[in-house]
Amino acid sequence: MTDEEKSNKVVDINDFDWSPYVAKFADSSTGTGNTNDGLEQSRLRKKKMARRKRAGFEWVLIVVVALCVSAIARVFVFQTYYIPSASMEPTLQIGDRIIVDKLSVSLGTVNTGDIIVFKATPSVATQCGDSVADLVKRVIGVPGDVVSSKRNTIYLNGVALNENWSHNEPLGAKSIEKQTVPANSYFVIGDNHPDSCDSRYWGYVPKANVIGKVFLRIWPFSRLHWF
């Protein structure tokens, strides 16, 4: 075919392949021409949203578990208390915060010298004029012990009690009448002997009333102490 014939050739518009030009126009004008890229971006967005939802669910689960563990520990293991009075000075002062170990009582034993927190008996309100629900005192007599006092000396089973902990003397106006501590009961006294309303006034602490032993003072930090 000569050049003249080529130049005079008529091309049917229906036979012309317009697809490359249409695709190029769609890509440049609408940005939707590349279907595969759009699907990939959509897939990545969904995947990112799924990761965020999963992370959010995990955080919620962690918080719920932490709250449950804290609640269980408070009920069965540890509990914090605030000291509102001077009856245990100088060991525990007003404003101190302590942690009580509950398992040491439910799974262990209470011994002479232990500091315990317990539910106040009704006689506390009668004898001390104090309606407080919980008290903290030091155990000086366990079931079967014979306790008494003479002047400022406390006697345990006929022997002077070695109070090898901080305490304030004198014993005070209220002495300890000679008595035997009954079963499942404890005789307690405040370390601030002259300023403590304790077993000398209202009697024994039933074992069922004991909440736990004081094992740590956490506040103030300057007086952090293990018992």
Backbone torsions as a table, in degrees:
resi	resn	phi	psi	omega
1	MET	NA	133.0	-178.3
2	THR	-79.2	166.4	179.4
3	ASP	-61.9	-34.9	179.8
4	GLU	-66.1	-39.9	179.0
5	GLU	-65.0	-39.6	179.1
6	LYS	-62.6	-41.5	-177.4
7	SER	-69.7	-24.8	-179.5
8	ASN	-94.1	0.9	-177.5
9	LYS	-72.3	135.1	179.0
10	VAL	-99.6	130.0	179.3
11	VAL	-104.3	128.2	178.3
12	ASP	-71.2	125.1	-177.3
13	ILE	-62.0	-26.1	178.8
14	ASN	-73.3	-18.8	179.8
15	ASP	-92.3	-4.9	-175.4
16	PHE	-82.8	137.2	-179.3
17	ASP	-85.5	100.4	-178.0
18	TRP	-90.8	-6.4	-171.2
19	SER	-57.4	-42.4	179.9
20	PRO	-61.8	-36.6	-178.5
21	TYR	-73.6	-37.5	178.3
22	VAL	-64.1	-44.2	179.9
23	ALA	-63.1	-42.2	-179.7
24	LYS	-64.4	-39.8	-180.0
25	PHE	-65.8	-41.6	-179.4
26	ALA	-64.4	-40.7	-179.7
27	ASP	-63.7	-42.2	-175.2
28	SER	-79.5	-28.2	-173.4
29	SER	-94.2	-44.0	-173.3
30	THR	-112.1	-19.8	-178.0
31	GLY	73.7	8.0	-177.7
32	THR	-111.0	11.1	-176.9
33	GLY	-70.7	-31.1	-177.8
34	ASN	-92.5	94.1	-176.6
35	THR	-62.5	-39.3	-177.5
36	ASN	-63.8	-40.2	178.7
37	ASP	-64.3	-40.2	179.5
38	GLY	-63.6	-43.4	178.8
39	LEU	-64.9	-38.8	180.0
40	GLU	-65.3	-42.4	178.8
41	GLN	-64.1	-40.5	178.0
42	SER	-63.4	-40.5	179.5
43	ARG	-64.7	-40.1	-179.7
44	LEU	-67.4	-38.4	178.0
45	ARG	-63.6	-44.2	179.2
46	LYS	-63.4	-39.7	179.7
47	LYS	-65.1	-40.0	179.3
48	LYS	-66.0	-42.3	178.2
49	MET	-64.0	-38.2	179.0
50	ALA	-64.9	-38.8	178.3
51	ARG	-64.8	-40.8	179.7
52	ARG	-64.3	-42.7	179.1
53	LYS	-63.2	-42.0	179.9
54	ARG	-64.3	-42.2	178.9
55	ALA	-64.3	-40.7	178.1
56	GLY	-63.1	-43.2	178.4
57	PHE	-62.8	-40.7	-179.7
58	GLU	-63.9	-40.3	179.3
59	TRP	-66.0	-41.4	178.0
60	VAL	-61.5	-42.3	180.0
61	LEU	-63.7	-41.5	179.4
62	ILE	-62.0	-44.6	-179.6
63	VAL	-63.3	-43.7	-179.6
64	VAL	-62.5	-45.4	179.7
65	VAL	-62.7	-43.0	179.7
66	ALA	-61.2	-42.3	179.3
67	LEU	-65.6	-39.6	179.1
68	CYS	-65.2	-44.2	179.4
69	VAL	-62.7	-42.0	179.6
70	SER	-62.6	-42.6	-179.5
71	ALA	-65.7	-42.2	179.4
72	ILE	-64.7	-42.8	179.8
73	ALA	-62.9	-39.1	-179.8
74	ARG	-65.4	-39.2	-176.9
75	VAL	-75.2	-41.6	-170.6
76	PHE	-111.5	-18.7	-171.0
77	VAL	-119.1	-66.9	-174.9
78	PHE	-126.2	155.1	174.1
79	GLN	-152.7	142.9	179.9
80	THR	-98.3	149.0	179.4
81	TYR	-137.9	154.6	177.7
82	TYR	-109.6	135.3	-179.5
83	ILE	-90.5	114.7	-175.2
84	PRO	-98.5	-10.3	-174.7
85	SER	-132.9	175.4	-176.1
86	ALA	-98.8	11.1	-173.3
87	SER	-67.4	-18.3	-179.9
88	MET	-110.0	12.7	176.4
89	GLU	-68.5	148.6	3.2
90	PRO	-86.9	-1.2	-176.8
91	THR	-62.8	-52.0	178.3
92	LEU	-122.4	126.4	-177.1
93	GLN	-108.3	161.7	179.9
94	ILE	-57.2	129.1	-179.8
95	GLY	97.5	-12.7	177.6
96	ASP	-64.4	150.3	173.7
97	ARG	-120.0	132.8	-175.2
98	ILE	-125.3	159.6	173.5
99	ILE	-114.7	132.6	-178.7
100	VAL	-107.4	132.8	177.9
101	ASP	-94.7	112.9	-177.3
102	LYS	-80.4	-34.1	-177.5
103	LEU	-65.7	-27.2	-178.9
104	SER	-64.9	-19.0	177.2
105	VAL	-97.3	-48.2	-177.6
106	SER	-67.7	-31.2	-179.3
107	LEU	-111.5	-4.2	-177.5
108	GLY	-127.2	-149.3	-179.2
109	THR	-131.9	158.0	175.3
110	VAL	-101.4	128.8	-175.7
111	ASN	-119.0	162.7	175.3
112	THR	-59.9	132.5	-178.9
113	GLY	98.6	-15.0	178.4
114	ASP	-69.7	143.8	171.9
115	ILE	-97.4	124.3	-176.8
116	ILE	-122.0	154.1	170.6
117	VAL	-110.0	135.5	-174.7
118	PHE	-148.1	160.4	175.8
119	LYS	-74.1	128.5	-178.8
120	ALA	-67.4	138.5	175.6
121	THR	-79.0	160.4	-179.9
122	PRO	-56.8	-29.2	-177.8
123	SER	-68.4	-18.0	177.8
124	VAL	-63.4	-45.8	179.8
125	ALA	-65.2	-36.2	-178.5
126	THR	-70.7	-47.4	-174.1
127	GLN	-85.1	-29.1	-174.9
128	CYS	-111.0	-9.1	-177.6
129	GLY	63.8	31.6	-176.8
130	ASP	-125.7	120.4	-177.3
131	SER	-95.0	17.1	-179.3
132	VAL	-60.1	145.1	-177.2
133	ALA	-80.7	-40.9	-176.3
134	ASP	-121.8	145.3	179.3
135	LEU	-127.8	158.0	175.1
136	VAL	-127.3	126.1	-179.7
137	LYS	-146.7	172.5	177.6
138	ARG	-104.3	136.9	179.7
139	VAL	-78.8	127.6	174.3
140	ILE	-122.1	-2.0	177.8
141	GLY	-151.0	128.1	178.6
142	VAL	-109.2	170.3	-176.8
143	PRO	-50.1	129.3	179.4
144	GLY	94.0	-16.1	179.2
145	ASP	-72.8	147.5	173.5
146	VAL	-104.7	118.1	-178.1
147	VAL	-114.3	147.3	177.7
148	SER	-165.1	176.0	175.7
149	SER	-147.9	155.3	175.5
150	LYS	-141.1	119.1	-172.1
151	ARG	55.9	-117.9	-178.0
152	ASN	-104.3	15.0	-177.8
153	THR	-109.3	130.5	176.1
154	ILE	-93.7	135.3	179.5
155	TYR	-113.2	135.4	178.0
156	LEU	-123.7	113.8	-177.0
157	ASN	55.0	40.2	175.5
158	GLY	83.6	-1.5	-178.7
159	VAL	-116.7	140.2	179.1
160	ALA	-58.8	128.1	-178.7
161	LEU	-70.3	127.5	177.2
162	ASN	-83.7	95.0	179.8
163	GLU	-82.7	80.1	-176.9
164	ASN	-86.1	37.6	175.6
165	TRP	-133.4	162.1	-179.3
166	SER	-65.0	134.5	177.7
167	HIS	-159.9	160.8	179.2
168	ASN	-107.3	131.5	174.4
169	GLU	-112.6	166.4	8.1
170	PRO	-76.4	177.5	-178.5
171	LEU	-63.9	-30.2	178.2
172	GLY	107.5	-177.9	-176.0
173	ALA	-68.1	-27.3	-175.9
174	LYS	-96.1	111.6	178.8
175	SER	-86.8	175.6	178.8
176	ILE	-105.1	111.5	177.1
177	GLU	-69.7	143.0	-177.7
178	LYS	-61.3	127.5	-175.5
179	GLN	-159.6	157.3	177.6
180	THR	-105.4	127.4	-179.3
181	VAL	-69.5	123.6	-178.6
182	PRO	-71.7	170.0	179.9
183	ALA	-61.2	146.7	177.2
184	ASN	56.1	35.8	-180.0
185	SER	-143.4	161.5	-179.9
186	TYR	-137.5	144.7	174.2
187	PHE	-100.6	124.2	-174.7
188	VAL	-124.9	156.3	178.8
189	ILE	-147.4	152.4	176.8
190	GLY	-83.0	146.5	178.8
191	ASP	-64.4	-25.9	174.6
192	ASN	-88.5	74.5	-169.6
193	HIS	-47.5	-49.0	-175.9
194	PRO	-74.7	-10.0	-176.4
195	ASP	-127.7	44.0	-179.2
196	SER	-136.6	127.5	173.3
197	CYS	-94.6	108.0	-169.7
198	ASP	-137.9	-152.8	-176.5
199	SER	-60.6	-20.1	176.2
200	ARG	-62.6	-27.6	-175.7
201	TYR	-101.9	-44.8	-171.3
202	TRP	-117.8	6.0	172.7
203	GLY	96.2	-154.9	-170.7
204	TYR	-88.7	160.8	173.8
205	VAL	-99.2	116.0	176.9
206	PRO	-64.2	142.3	179.6
207	LYS	-56.0	-35.5	-178.8
208	ALA	-64.7	-20.2	-179.0
209	ASN	-87.2	-12.5	-176.2
210	VAL	-73.5	125.3	179.8
211	ILE	-87.5	-43.8	179.9
212	GLY	174.2	178.9	179.1
213	LYS	-98.4	142.0	174.0
214	VAL	-75.8	124.9	179.6
215	PHE	-125.3	-10.2	-179.1
216	LEU	-153.7	132.3	169.4
217	ARG	-98.8	119.9	-174.6
218	ILE	-103.9	-12.3	-179.5
219	TRP	-146.9	137.4	0.0
220	PRO	-73.9	156.2	-176.8
221	PHE	-59.2	-31.2	-178.3
222	SER	-66.8	-17.4	179.8
223	ARG	-118.6	26.8	176.8
224	LEU	-54.6	129.6	-173.4
225	HIS	-154.2	137.9	173.4
226	TRP	-95.3	138.5	178.0
227	PHE	-108.0	NA	NA
